Amino acid sequence: MVISAYGFLQNLLRFIQTQSIAIPLVVFSVVPLGIHFGIVYSLVNKKSVDYKGAPMAASISI
């Protein structure tokens, strides 16, 4: 399932790049990055899982 979704995403990204449309690519890159940083910060600094929070956040964000 993930590989088929990735294949669809790559086709969509190539189409958008050929049309010289940059804003959706930036938004779809920055929003998940912000969500990932929020998850990492909350798991590492705010919860009691400490250093185990970083790998947990990586597995959640994927």
Stockholm file with secondary structure:
# STOCKHOLM 1.0

chainA/1-62         MVISAYGFLQNLLRFIQTQSIAIPLVVFSVVPLGIHFGIVYSLVNKKSVDYKGAPMAASISI
#=GR chainA/1-62 SS CHHHHHHHHHHHHHHHHHTTCCHHHHHHHHHHHHHHHHHHHIIIIISTTGGGHHHHHHHHHC
#=GC SS_cons        CHHHHHHHHHHHHHHHHHTTCCHHHHHHHHHHHHHHHHHHHIIIIISTTGGGHHHHHHHHHC
//
